[in-house]
Amino acid sequence: QVQLVESGGGLVQPGGSLRLSCAASGFTLDYYAIGWFRQAPGKEREGVSCISSSTYYADSMKGRFTISRDNAKNTVYLQMNSLKPEDTAVYYCAADPSGRLCVLWPPSYDYWGQGTQVTVSS
């Protein structure tokens, strides 16, 4: 059973931090490209960050978000700092079996989690 499960979302005040986790089961994510995406109500899904042999961040996330991987735990993390109300969305992780390209293009990813809600509000 191939599965991705996100966790770590919640309510945080502007300027605060959260760490999201993406736990994989049924496969080893070491050689997959893993992407984080988000979707706010009424808006299209947008790319946040991805990791393969390197990392990539969307412009609005650079300097605030950090993606990392713990192979022993088969988990990818997204550390989010200096959060803004505009960051409020459901955050999804996804896996690309090619494991080479790190591109924030949803059709490139074969496996998706169910998402975790992040709300930034005072």
Phi and psi in radians as a Rosetta constraint file:
Dihedral C 1 N 2 CA 2 C 2 CIRCULARHARMONIC -1.466 0.35
Dihedral N 2 CA 2 C 2 N 3 CIRCULARHARMONIC 2.215 0.35
Dihedral C 2 N 3 CA 3 C 3 CIRCULARHARMONIC -2.631 0.35
Dihedral N 3 CA 3 C 3 N 4 CIRCULARHARMONIC 2.463 0.35
Dihedral C 3 N 4 CA 4 C 4 CIRCULARHARMONIC -2.169 0.35
Dihedral N 4 CA 4 C 4 N 5 CIRCULARHARMONIC 2.282 0.35
Dihedral C 4 N 5 CA 5 C 5 CIRCULARHARMONIC -2.233 0.35
Dihedral N 5 CA 5 C 5 N 6 CIRCULARHARMONIC 2.097 0.35
Dihedral C 5 N 6 CA 6 C 6 CIRCULARHARMONIC -1.569 0.35
Dihedral N 6 CA 6 C 6 N 7 CIRCULARHARMONIC 2.609 0.35
Dihedral C 6 N 7 CA 7 C 7 CIRCULARHARMONIC -2.691 0.35
Dihedral N 7 CA 7 C 7 N 8 CIRCULARHARMONIC 2.954 0.35
Dihedral C 7 N 8 CA 8 C 8 CIRCULARHARMONIC 1.802 0.35
Dihedral N 8 CA 8 C 8 N 9 CIRCULARHARMONIC -0.091 0.35
Dihedral C 8 N 9 CA 9 C 9 CIRCULARHARMONIC -1.267 0.35
Dihedral N 9 CA 9 C 9 N 10 CIRCULARHARMONIC 2.980 0.35
Dihedral C 9 N 10 CA 10 C 10 CIRCULARHARMONIC 2.845 0.35
Dihedral N 10 CA 10 C 10 N 11 CIRCULARHARMONIC -2.882 0.35
Dihedral C 10 N 11 CA 11 C 11 CIRCULARHARMONIC -1.719 0.35
Dihedral N 11 CA 11 C 11 N 12 CIRCULARHARMONIC 2.266 0.35
Dihedral C 11 N 12 CA 12 C 12 CIRCULARHARMONIC -2.476 0.35
Dihedral N 12 CA 12 C 12 N 13 CIRCULARHARMONIC 2.594 0.35
Dihedral C 12 N 13 CA 13 C 13 CIRCULARHARMONIC -1.379 0.35
Dihedral N 13 CA 13 C 13 N 14 CIRCULARHARMONIC 2.703 0.35
Dihedral C 13 N 14 CA 14 C 14 CIRCULARHARMONIC -0.931 0.35
Dihedral N 14 CA 14 C 14 N 15 CIRCULARHARMONIC 2.388 0.35
Dihedral C 14 N 15 CA 15 C 15 CIRCULARHARMONIC 1.575 0.35
Dihedral N 15 CA 15 C 15 N 16 CIRCULARHARMONIC -0.166 0.35
Dihedral C 15 N 16 CA 16 C 16 CIRCULARHARMONIC -1.439 0.35
Dihedral N 16 CA 16 C 16 N 17 CIRCULARHARMONIC -3.071 0.35
Dihedral C 16 N 17 CA 17 C 17 CIRCULARHARMONIC -2.318 0.35
Dihedral N 17 CA 17 C 17 N 18 CIRCULARHARMONIC 2.667 0.35
Dihedral C 17 N 18 CA 18 C 18 CIRCULARHARMONIC -2.513 0.35
Dihedral N 18 CA 18 C 18 N 19 CIRCULARHARMONIC 2.633 0.35
Dihedral C 18 N 19 CA 19 C 19 CIRCULARHARMONIC -2.086 0.35
Dihedral N 19 CA 19 C 19 N 20 CIRCULARHARMONIC 2.050 0.35
Dihedral C 19 N 20 CA 20 C 20 CIRCULARHARMONIC -1.606 0.35
Dihedral N 20 CA 20 C 20 N 21 CIRCULARHARMONIC 2.552 0.35
Dihedral C 20 N 21 CA 21 C 21 CIRCULARHARMONIC -2.087 0.35
Dihedral N 21 CA 21 C 21 N 22 CIRCULARHARMONIC 2.539 0.35
Dihedral C 21 N 22 CA 22 C 22 CIRCULARHARMONIC -2.228 0.35
Dihedral N 22 CA 22 C 22 N 23 CIRCULARHARMONIC 1.795 0.35
Dihedral C 22 N 23 CA 23 C 23 CIRCULARHARMONIC -1.670 0.35
Dihedral N 23 CA 23 C 23 N 24 CIRCULARHARMONIC 2.227 0.35
Dihedral C 23 N 24 CA 24 C 24 CIRCULARHARMONIC -1.789 0.35
Dihedral N 24 CA 24 C 24 N 25 CIRCULARHARMONIC 2.502 0.35
Dihedral C 24 N 25 CA 25 C 25 CIRCULARHARMONIC -2.440 0.35
Dihedral N 25 CA 25 C 25 N 26 CIRCULARHARMONIC 2.675 0.35
Dihedral C 25 N 26 CA 26 C 26 CIRCULARHARMONIC 1.506 0.35
Dihedral N 26 CA 26 C 26 N 27 CIRCULARHARMONIC -0.143 0.35
Dihedral C 26 N 27 CA 27 C 27 CIRCULARHARMONIC -2.815 0.35
Dihedral N 27 CA 27 C 27 N 28 CIRCULARHARMONIC 2.847 0.35
Dihedral C 27 N 28 CA 28 C 28 CIRCULARHARMONIC -1.753 0.35
Dihedral N 28 CA 28 C 28 N 29 CIRCULARHARMONIC 2.163 0.35
Dihedral C 28 N 29 CA 29 C 29 CIRCULARHARMONIC -1.478 0.35
Dihedral N 29 CA 29 C 29 N 30 CIRCULARHARMONIC 0.015 0.35
Dihedral C 29 N 30 CA 30 C 30 CIRCULARHARMONIC -0.849 0.35
Dihedral N 30 CA 30 C 30 N 31 CIRCULARHARMONIC -0.776 0.35
Dihedral C 30 N 31 CA 31 C 31 CIRCULARHARMONIC -1.834 0.35
Dihedral N 31 CA 31 C 31 N 32 CIRCULARHARMONIC 0.291 0.35
Dihedral C 31 N 32 CA 32 C 32 CIRCULARHARMONIC -1.745 0.35
Dihedral N 32 CA 32 C 32 N 33 CIRCULARHARMONIC 2.612 0.35
Dihedral C 32 N 33 CA 33 C 33 CIRCULARHARMONIC -1.436 0.35
Dihedral N 33 CA 33 C 33 N 34 CIRCULARHARMONIC 2.283 0.35
Dihedral C 33 N 34 CA 34 C 34 CIRCULARHARMONIC -2.007 0.35
Dihedral N 34 CA 34 C 34 N 35 CIRCULARHARMONIC 2.228 0.35
Dihedral C 34 N 35 CA 35 C 35 CIRCULARHARMONIC -2.052 0.35
Dihedral N 35 CA 35 C 35 N 36 CIRCULARHARMONIC 2.624 0.35
Dihedral C 35 N 36 CA 36 C 36 CIRCULARHARMONIC -1.945 0.35
Dihedral N 36 CA 36 C 36 N 37 CIRCULARHARMONIC 2.321 0.35
Dihedral C 36 N 37 CA 37 C 37 CIRCULARHARMONIC -2.255 0.35
Dihedral N 37 CA 37 C 37 N 38 CIRCULARHARMONIC 2.845 0.35
Dihedral C 37 N 38 CA 38 C 38 CIRCULARHARMONIC -2.504 0.35
Dihedral N 38 CA 38 C 38 N 39 CIRCULARHARMONIC 2.710 0.35
Dihedral C 38 N 39 CA 39 C 39 CIRCULARHARMONIC -2.516 0.35
Dihedral N 39 CA 39 C 39 N 40 CIRCULARHARMONIC 2.108 0.35
Dihedral C 39 N 40 CA 40 C 40 CIRCULARHARMONIC -1.661 0.35
Dihedral N 40 CA 40 C 40 N 41 CIRCULARHARMONIC 2.734 0.35
Dihedral C 40 N 41 CA 41 C 41 CIRCULARHARMONIC -0.959 0.35
Dihedral N 41 CA 41 C 41 N 42 CIRCULARHARMONIC 2.267 0.35
Dihedral C 41 N 42 CA 42 C 42 CIRCULARHARMONIC 1.360 0.35
Dihedral N 42 CA 42 C 42 N 43 CIRCULARHARMONIC 0.051 0.35
Dihedral C 42 N 43 CA 43 C 43 CIRCULARHARMONIC -2.086 0.35
Dihedral N 43 CA 43 C 43 N 44 CIRCULARHARMONIC 2.785 0.35
Dihedral C 43 N 44 CA 44 C 44 CIRCULARHARMONIC -1.297 0.35
Dihedral N 44 CA 44 C 44 N 45 CIRCULARHARMONIC 2.720 0.35
Dihedral C 44 N 45 CA 45 C 45 CIRCULARHARMONIC -1.167 0.35
Dihedral N 45 CA 45 C 45 N 46 CIRCULARHARMONIC 2.345 0.35
Dihedral C 45 N 46 CA 46 C 46 CIRCULARHARMONIC -2.193 0.35
Dihedral N 46 CA 46 C 46 N 47 CIRCULARHARMONIC 2.622 0.35
Dihedral C 46 N 47 CA 47 C 47 CIRCULARHARMONIC -1.313 0.35
Dihedral N 47 CA 47 C 47 N 48 CIRCULARHARMONIC 2.529 0.35
Dihedral C 47 N 48 CA 48 C 48 CIRCULARHARMONIC -1.973 0.35
Dihedral N 48 CA 48 C 48 N 49 CIRCULARHARMONIC -0.985 0.35
Dihedral C 48 N 49 CA 49 C 49 CIRCULARHARMONIC -2.857 0.35
Dihedral N 49 CA 49 C 49 N 50 CIRCULARHARMONIC 2.765 0.35
Dihedral C 49 N 50 CA 50 C 50 CIRCULARHARMONIC -2.592 0.35
Dihedral N 50 CA 50 C 50 N 51 CIRCULARHARMONIC 2.796 0.35
Dihedral C 50 N 51 CA 51 C 51 CIRCULARHARMONIC -2.453 0.35
Dihedral N 51 CA 51 C 51 N 52 CIRCULARHARMONIC 2.332 0.35
Dihedral C 51 N 52 CA 52 C 52 CIRCULARHARMONIC -2.405 0.35
Dihedral N 52 CA 52 C 52 N 53 CIRCULARHARMONIC -1.993 0.35
Dihedral C 52 N 53 CA 53 C 53 CIRCULARHARMONIC -1.405 0.35
Dihedral N 53 CA 53 C 53 N 54 CIRCULARHARMONIC -0.187 0.35
Dihedral C 53 N 54 CA 54 C 54 CIRCULARHARMONIC -2.478 0.35
Dihedral N 54 CA 54 C 54 N 55 CIRCULARHARMONIC -3.022 0.35
Dihedral C 54 N 55 CA 55 C 55 CIRCULARHARMONIC -2.222 0.35
Dihedral N 55 CA 55 C 55 N 56 CIRCULARHARMONIC 2.745 0.35
Dihedral C 55 N 56 CA 56 C 56 CIRCULARHARMONIC -2.515 0.35
Dihedral N 56 CA 56 C 56 N 57 CIRCULARHARMONIC 2.496 0.35
Dihedral C 56 N 57 CA 57 C 57 CIRCULARHARMONIC -2.307 0.35
Dihedral N 57 CA 57 C 57 N 58 CIRCULARHARMONIC 2.447 0.35
Dihedral C 57 N 58 CA 58 C 58 CIRCULARHARMONIC -1.120 0.35
Dihedral N 58 CA 58 C 58 N 59 CIRCULARHARMONIC 2.654 0.35
Dihedral C 58 N 59 CA 59 C 59 CIRCULARHARMONIC -0.958 0.35
Dihedral N 59 CA 59 C 59 N 60 CIRCULARHARMONIC -0.732 0.35
Dihedral C 59 N 60 CA 60 C 60 CIRCULARHARMONIC -1.226 0.35
Dihedral N 60 CA 60 C 60 N 61 CIRCULARHARMONIC -0.227 0.35
Dihedral C 60 N 61 CA 61 C 61 CIRCULARHARMONIC -1.786 0.35
Dihedral N 61 CA 61 C 61 N 62 CIRCULARHARMONIC -0.259 0.35
Dihedral C 61 N 62 CA 62 C 62 CIRCULARHARMONIC -1.061 0.35
Dihedral N 62 CA 62 C 62 N 63 CIRCULARHARMONIC 2.313 0.35
Dihedral C 62 N 63 CA 63 C 63 CIRCULARHARMONIC 1.516 0.35
Dihedral N 63 CA 63 C 63 N 64 CIRCULARHARMONIC -0.190 0.35
Dihedral C 63 N 64 CA 64 C 64 CIRCULARHARMONIC -2.033 0.35
Dihedral N 64 CA 64 C 64 N 65 CIRCULARHARMONIC -0.645 0.35
Dihedral C 64 N 65 CA 65 C 65 CIRCULARHARMONIC -1.896 0.35
Dihedral N 65 CA 65 C 65 N 66 CIRCULARHARMONIC 2.572 0.35
Dihedral C 65 N 66 CA 66 C 66 CIRCULARHARMONIC -2.360 0.35
Dihedral N 66 CA 66 C 66 N 67 CIRCULARHARMONIC 2.217 0.35
Dihedral C 66 N 67 CA 67 C 67 CIRCULARHARMONIC -1.771 0.35
Dihedral N 67 CA 67 C 67 N 68 CIRCULARHARMONIC 2.464 0.35
Dihedral C 67 N 68 CA 68 C 68 CIRCULARHARMONIC -2.608 0.35
Dihedral N 68 CA 68 C 68 N 69 CIRCULARHARMONIC 2.957 0.35
Dihedral C 68 N 69 CA 69 C 69 CIRCULARHARMONIC -2.422 0.35
Dihedral N 69 CA 69 C 69 N 70 CIRCULARHARMONIC 2.413 0.35
Dihedral C 69 N 70 CA 70 C 70 CIRCULARHARMONIC -2.064 0.35
Dihedral N 70 CA 70 C 70 N 71 CIRCULARHARMONIC 1.732 0.35
Dihedral C 70 N 71 CA 71 C 71 CIRCULARHARMONIC -1.120 0.35
Dihedral N 71 CA 71 C 71 N 72 CIRCULARHARMONIC -0.607 0.35
Dihedral C 71 N 72 CA 72 C 72 CIRCULARHARMONIC -1.077 0.35
Dihedral N 72 CA 72 C 72 N 73 CIRCULARHARMONIC -0.585 0.35
Dihedral C 72 N 73 CA 73 C 73 CIRCULARHARMONIC -1.714 0.35
Dihedral N 73 CA 73 C 73 N 74 CIRCULARHARMONIC -0.020 0.35
Dihedral C 73 N 74 CA 74 C 74 CIRCULARHARMONIC 0.943 0.35
Dihedral N 74 CA 74 C 74 N 75 CIRCULARHARMONIC 0.787 0.35
Dihedral C 74 N 75 CA 75 C 75 CIRCULARHARMONIC -2.387 0.35
Dihedral N 75 CA 75 C 75 N 76 CIRCULARHARMONIC 2.477 0.35
Dihedral C 75 N 76 CA 76 C 76 CIRCULARHARMONIC -1.970 0.35
Dihedral N 76 CA 76 C 76 N 77 CIRCULARHARMONIC 2.472 0.35
Dihedral C 76 N 77 CA 77 C 77 CIRCULARHARMONIC -2.067 0.35
Dihedral N 77 CA 77 C 77 N 78 CIRCULARHARMONIC 2.687 0.35
Dihedral C 77 N 78 CA 78 C 78 CIRCULARHARMONIC -2.258 0.35
Dihedral N 78 CA 78 C 78 N 79 CIRCULARHARMONIC 1.846 0.35
Dihedral C 78 N 79 CA 79 C 79 CIRCULARHARMONIC -1.485 0.35
Dihedral N 79 CA 79 C 79 N 80 CIRCULARHARMONIC 2.139 0.35
Dihedral C 79 N 80 CA 80 C 80 CIRCULARHARMONIC -2.047 0.35
Dihedral N 80 CA 80 C 80 N 81 CIRCULARHARMONIC 2.064 0.35
Dihedral C 80 N 81 CA 81 C 81 CIRCULARHARMONIC -2.051 0.35
Dihedral N 81 CA 81 C 81 N 82 CIRCULARHARMONIC 2.870 0.35
Dihedral C 81 N 82 CA 82 C 82 CIRCULARHARMONIC 0.868 0.35
Dihedral N 82 CA 82 C 82 N 83 CIRCULARHARMONIC 0.845 0.35
Dihedral C 82 N 83 CA 83 C 83 CIRCULARHARMONIC -1.172 0.35
Dihedral N 83 CA 83 C 83 N 84 CIRCULARHARMONIC 2.533 0.35
Dihedral C 83 N 84 CA 84 C 84 CIRCULARHARMONIC -2.105 0.35
Dihedral N 84 CA 84 C 84 N 85 CIRCULARHARMONIC 2.741 0.35
Dihedral C 84 N 85 CA 85 C 85 CIRCULARHARMONIC -0.953 0.35
Dihedral N 85 CA 85 C 85 N 86 CIRCULARHARMONIC -0.553 0.35
Dihedral C 85 N 86 CA 86 C 86 CIRCULARHARMONIC -1.157 0.35
Dihedral N 86 CA 86 C 86 N 87 CIRCULARHARMONIC -0.242 0.35
Dihedral C 86 N 87 CA 87 C 87 CIRCULARHARMONIC -1.436 0.35
Dihedral N 87 CA 87 C 87 N 88 CIRCULARHARMONIC -0.112 0.35
Dihedral C 87 N 88 CA 88 C 88 CIRCULARHARMONIC -1.081 0.35
Dihedral N 88 CA 88 C 88 N 89 CIRCULARHARMONIC 2.158 0.35
Dihedral C 88 N 89 CA 89 C 89 CIRCULARHARMONIC -3.120 0.35
Dihedral N 89 CA 89 C 89 N 90 CIRCULARHARMONIC 2.983 0.35
Dihedral C 89 N 90 CA 90 C 90 CIRCULARHARMONIC -1.536 0.35
Dihedral N 90 CA 90 C 90 N 91 CIRCULARHARMONIC 2.230 0.35
Dihedral C 90 N 91 CA 91 C 91 CIRCULARHARMONIC -1.804 0.35
Dihedral N 91 CA 91 C 91 N 92 CIRCULARHARMONIC 2.281 0.35
Dihedral C 91 N 92 CA 92 C 92 CIRCULARHARMONIC -2.080 0.35
Dihedral N 92 CA 92 C 92 N 93 CIRCULARHARMONIC 2.507 0.35
Dihedral C 92 N 93 CA 93 C 93 CIRCULARHARMONIC -1.869 0.35
Dihedral N 93 CA 93 C 93 N 94 CIRCULARHARMONIC 2.694 0.35
Dihedral C 93 N 94 CA 94 C 94 CIRCULARHARMONIC -2.583 0.35
Dihedral N 94 CA 94 C 94 N 95 CIRCULARHARMONIC 2.698 0.35
Dihedral C 94 N 95 CA 95 C 95 CIRCULARHARMONIC -2.136 0.35
Dihedral N 95 CA 95 C 95 N 96 CIRCULARHARMONIC 2.379 0.35
Dihedral C 95 N 96 CA 96 C 96 CIRCULARHARMONIC -2.004 0.35
Dihedral N 96 CA 96 C 96 N 97 CIRCULARHARMONIC 1.959 0.35
Dihedral C 96 N 97 CA 97 C 97 CIRCULARHARMONIC -1.102 0.35
Dihedral N 97 CA 97 C 97 N 98 CIRCULARHARMONIC -0.303 0.35
Dihedral C 97 N 98 CA 98 C 98 CIRCULARHARMONIC -1.071 0.35
Dihedral N 98 CA 98 C 98 N 99 CIRCULARHARMONIC -0.651 0.35
Dihedral C 98 N 99 CA 99 C 99 CIRCULARHARMONIC 1.145 0.35
Dihedral N 99 CA 99 C 99 N 100 CIRCULARHARMONIC 0.208 0.35
Dihedral C 99 N 100 CA 100 C 100 CIRCULARHARMONIC -1.924 0.35
Dihedral N 100 CA 100 C 100 N 101 CIRCULARHARMONIC -0.979 0.35
Dihedral C 100 N 101 CA 101 C 101 CIRCULARHARMONIC -1.503 0.35
Dihedral N 101 CA 101 C 101 N 102 CIRCULARHARMONIC 2.499 0.35
Dihedral C 101 N 102 CA 102 C 102 CIRCULARHARMONIC -2.030 0.35
Dihedral N 102 CA 102 C 102 N 103 CIRCULARHARMONIC 1.570 0.35
Dihedral C 102 N 103 CA 103 C 103 CIRCULARHARMONIC -2.229 0.35
Dihedral N 103 CA 103 C 103 N 104 CIRCULARHARMONIC 2.321 0.35
Dihedral C 103 N 104 CA 104 C 104 CIRCULARHARMONIC -1.524 0.35
Dihedral N 104 CA 104 C 104 N 105 CIRCULARHARMONIC 1.142 0.35
Dihedral C 104 N 105 CA 105 C 105 CIRCULARHARMONIC -2.216 0.35
Dihedral N 105 CA 105 C 105 N 106 CIRCULARHARMONIC 1.840 0.35
Dihedral C 105 N 106 CA 106 C 106 CIRCULARHARMONIC -0.835 0.35
Dihedral N 106 CA 106 C 106 N 107 CIRCULARHARMONIC -0.713 0.35
Dihedral C 106 N 107 CA 107 C 107 CIRCULARHARMONIC -1.083 0.35
Dihedral N 107 CA 107 C 107 N 108 CIRCULARHARMONIC -0.260 0.35
Dihedral C 107 N 108 CA 108 C 108 CIRCULARHARMONIC -1.336 0.35
Dihedral N 108 CA 108 C 108 N 109 CIRCULARHARMONIC -0.229 0.35
Dihedral C 108 N 109 CA 109 C 109 CIRCULARHARMONIC -1.837 0.35
Dihedral N 109 CA 109 C 109 N 110 CIRCULARHARMONIC 2.278 0.35
Dihedral C 109 N 110 CA 110 C 110 CIRCULARHARMONIC -1.612 0.35
Dihedral N 110 CA 110 C 110 N 111 CIRCULARHARMONIC -0.543 0.35
Dihedral C 110 N 111 CA 111 C 111 CIRCULARHARMONIC -2.093 0.35
Dihedral N 111 CA 111 C 111 N 112 CIRCULARHARMONIC 2.381 0.35
Dihedral C 111 N 112 CA 112 C 112 CIRCULARHARMONIC -2.317 0.35
Dihedral N 112 CA 112 C 112 N 113 CIRCULARHARMONIC 2.529 0.35
Dihedral C 112 N 113 CA 113 C 113 CIRCULARHARMONIC -1.481 0.35
Dihedral N 113 CA 113 C 113 N 114 CIRCULARHARMONIC 3.136 0.35
Dihedral C 113 N 114 CA 114 C 114 CIRCULARHARMONIC -1.534 0.35
Dihedral N 114 CA 114 C 114 N 115 CIRCULARHARMONIC -0.239 0.35
Dihedral C 114 N 115 CA 115 C 115 CIRCULARHARMONIC 1.706 0.35
Dihedral N 115 CA 115 C 115 N 116 CIRCULARHARMONIC 2.726 0.35
Dihedral C 115 N 116 CA 116 C 116 CIRCULARHARMONIC -2.364 0.35
Dihedral N 116 CA 116 C 116 N 117 CIRCULARHARMONIC 2.369 0.35
Dihedral C 116 N 117 CA 117 C 117 CIRCULARHARMONIC -1.402 0.35
Dihedral N 117 CA 117 C 117 N 118 CIRCULARHARMONIC 2.284 0.35
Dihedral C 117 N 118 CA 118 C 118 CIRCULARHARMONIC -2.077 0.35
Dihedral N 118 CA 118 C 118 N 119 CIRCULARHARMONIC 2.150 0.35
Dihedral C 118 N 119 CA 119 C 119 CIRCULARHARMONIC -2.156 0.35
Dihedral N 119 CA 119 C 119 N 120 CIRCULARHARMONIC 2.141 0.35
Dihedral C 119 N 120 CA 120 C 120 CIRCULARHARMONIC -1.951 0.35
Dihedral N 120 CA 120 C 120 N 121 CIRCULARHARMONIC 1.932 0.35
Dihedral C 120 N 121 CA 121 C 121 CIRCULARHARMONIC -2.769 0.35
Dihedral N 121 CA 121 C 121 N 122 CIRCULARHARMONIC 2.602 0.35
